[in-house]
Amino acid sequence: MTPFFAFLIFITVSCFVAGQILLKHAVDIMARERYSRLHATIVFASAIAVFAANFFINIGLLQRFDLSYFFPFQGMSVILIAIVGAYLLKERLTLRLTIGSIIISVGIALVSVS
């Protein structure tokens, strides 16, 4: 794999994580008793735009790599979403979530090696 494709894989995983975080943030904004409809719409539209970028980059990468090679990188997004959600959205990282993330990481490593 060339550095360019490694960068594209990093971008697609980052876009997926950013899209999930933005979508959750938009929903949190709308759950408030008083909220700015414009602000919520901008955040929601940003989430859709980031997901669209993720989709098109994924299509390009899937043309180049086998799914069995590419998918373990996508699995890392679950762990990154938990970490970024805890940091940016102030969600709690429980012991159960941390242990689950470690198990997922080990599974991804095992799949990647095979």
N, C-alpha and C positions, 0 to 999 in steps of 0.2 A: 504494500500500500504506500502510495506516495504521500508526502506531507499535505498536498492539496486535498486529497480525498480524506485524510485524517481530519483536516480542518473542516471539510464539509460535514463529516459525521459529527464533529463537535458542534457545529452550527445547528444541525437538525435536532440534536438532543437538547441544545440550549433553547431553540425555538419551541419545542414541545413543552419544556419546563416553564418557559416564560408565558406561553399561552395558557397553561393550566393555572398559573399564579394570577395572571391578569383576569381570567374568567372568574376565579374565586373572589378576587378583589371587587370585580363588578357586581357580583351577587351580594357581597357584603355591603357595598354601597347602597344597593337597592333595598336591603333589609332594614336600613335605618328608618326611623320614624320620619325624619325630614332629610331629604337628599336632593342633590342637584341632578336633574334628569340629563343635562348636558354632560356632566362629569361621568355619570354612569355609562352613557352612550359612547363617549370617547374611549373609556377603558374597555368596554365590550367590543367596540370596533377594532381596537388595537389587538385584542385577543384573537379575533377572527383573522386579522391580517397576519399575525405571527403564525397561527395555525396553517394558513394558506401557504406561507413561505415554507413551513415544515413539510407540508404535503408535497410541494413541487420538488424540493430538494430530495425528499425520500424517493420520489419516482425516479429521479436521475440516479441516485445511488443504487436503487434496486436493479436498474439496468446494468450496472457495473459489477455488483457483488451478489453472491448467493445470500438468500434470506437467512440461512443458518449462520453465516458470518456476520451479517449486518444486525440481526435482531438482538444479540446480547448487548450491543451498545444501547439500543432502545430500552432494554431492561434497566439500565442504570438510571433512567429518568425517574423511576419510582423512588429511588433513594434520594436523588437530587430534589425532587418535589417536596419530600418530607423535610429535608434540611432547609431549603429556601423558604418553605412555608413557615417553619419555626422561626426563621430569622426575620423575614419581611412581614408576615402576617401575624406574628406573635402567637402561633399555635404551639401547643405543648408537645414536646417530644417525650413520650412515655418510655418506660423501660421495655414494654412489649413492642412498641414501634421500633425502638433501637435494635432489639434482638431480631425482629423480623427483617429489618434492613440488612443486618449482618448475614442472616441466612440467605437472603436474596443475593447479596454480593458473592457469597461462596458459590451459590448455584450458577451465577453468571460466569464466574471464573471457571467452574467445571465445564460448562457448555462451551466456553471460548477455547479451552485447551483441546477439546476433542475434535 
